[in-house]
Amino acid sequence: MAANSSNNTSGKSGGKQPAPSAEQVVATFQRMRQEQRSMASKAAELEMEINEHSLVIDTLKEVDPTRKCFRLVGGVLVERTVKEVLPALENNKEQITKIVESLNSQMQAKGRELTEYRERYNIRLVGEDDKQGKADASQAKESKGGSKGSAGVLVS
């Protein structure tokens, strides 16, 4: 009984919520864009690490396998041989490649989510072709009969 009364007393935790305000729509859109940007940044960073691993692997393949080499492990420089380090580097490169692929698929999903969100709330970005936005809006009014009358949100 206590659970039922708590659901009914709060308007926010109840059934359907009213449409979000323009500020909430913009804030959510900006947050989603920032998430996508951070994923892209991380993917670029990991791509650089893959390139560095490739350079080191190519260099070590031409070296005598019994030669000493040094590897930074957790902030500690460790002395090993090339034949010990090379498989570990190749494994690390493979793992980083898998992570980059995963990030790329997540970025694509986030991009689709952003596009759906933009279309749902009629969000236009500053600098977009205004003629295209007006044409889309007039087509939407014609197809819906102009009864909904939803105003678009302009995001900088």
N, C-alpha and C positions, 0 to 999 in steps of 0.2 A: 504494500500500500504506500510506503514511503517513496518507492521508486516512481510510482504513478504521479504522486503529488509533485515531485521535483521536476518531472517532465512538463507538467502543465503550468508551473509557475514561471518558467523561463521561456520567453518568446523565441530565444535563439536556439534552444535545444529541442524545440518542438518539431513538427512535421516539415512542410515546405517553407523555405525561407523566402523573403521577398527578393527581387532582383537586386544585385549589388549596385552600390552607387558608382558613379563614374570614377571617383577617386580609388575605390576598391578595385575596379576593373583595371585601371592604369597601374596600380601598385602590383597587382598579380601579374600583369603582362610584363612589367619591368623585372620582376623577380624571375619569371620564366626565361626572359632574355638573358639575364645575368647568369642563370644556371647554365644556359647553352654556351655562353661566352667562356665560362670557367671550364667547361668540358673541352671546348676547343683549345683553350690555353694549355690545359693539362695534356691533351693529345699532342700538341706541337712540342711540348717539353719532352714527352716520351719519344717522339720521333727523333729528336736531337740525340737522345740517349742511345737509340737504336743505331744511328749513324756513327756515334762514338764507339759503340761496341763493335760495329762492322770494321771500322778502321783498325782497332786493336786486334781483332781476330785475324784480319788479313795480314797484319804485321807479324803476329806471333806464328802464323802458319809457315812463314819463311825462315823461322829461327829454329836452331837445334832444340829438340824437346827436353834435353837435360840441362839446358841453360837456366840460370837463376832469373826469376822475375819477381816483382813486388806487386802486391795487390792490396788495395784499401778495403778493409772489411770492418764495417761499423766504426769508422774513424781510426782504426788501427792499421798500420802498414805491416803486412805479413809477407814473409819471404817464402816463396814456393818455386816450383819448377814450371816450365812452360807446359809440360804434359799434364800437370795438375790443374793449371789455371784455364787452359783453353776449353775443355769441356764445360767448366762452370760458366765461362763467358758465353759460350754458345747457348747453354740452357737459359741463362739470364736474358739473352737477346730474344729467344723464342717466347719466354714468358711476357716480356715487355710488348712484343708484337701482338700477342693474344689480348693484352690489356688495351692496346690501341684499337684493335678491331672492335672490342667490346664498347669502348668509348665512342667510336664512330657510329655504331649502331644505336647507342643511347642518344647521341646528338641528332641522328636522323629522326628518331622517335620524338624527341623534344621539339624538333622543327615542325613535324606534323602536328603535334599538340599545339604549338604556337599558332600555326596557320588556322587550325580549327577554332582556337580561341579568338583570333583576329576576325574570322568570319562570323562567329557567333555574336560578338559584341560590336561588329562593324568598326574595328579599330583601324585608323589610318596613321601612318608615320609621317612626320614632318619631312618634306622633301620628296614625297611620293608625287606622282603625276596627278594633279588636282582634277584634270579632265577625266582621267580614268576613274577616280573616286566618285565624281559626279555621275558619270555614266553608269557605274555599278549601283549607285544609290537610286537612280531613276528606274533602272531595270528592276531592282528589288521592290520599289513601290508599285510598279506596274504589275509584277507577278503576285504581290500580296494584296493588291487592291488599295494600298496606302492606308489600311486600317490600323496597322500596328504603330506606325509613326515613331520608330526607334531612331533616336539621334545617334550619330557615330561619335566615337571618342578619338580625339587627336592626341597622339603621343609624340613627344619630341625625342 
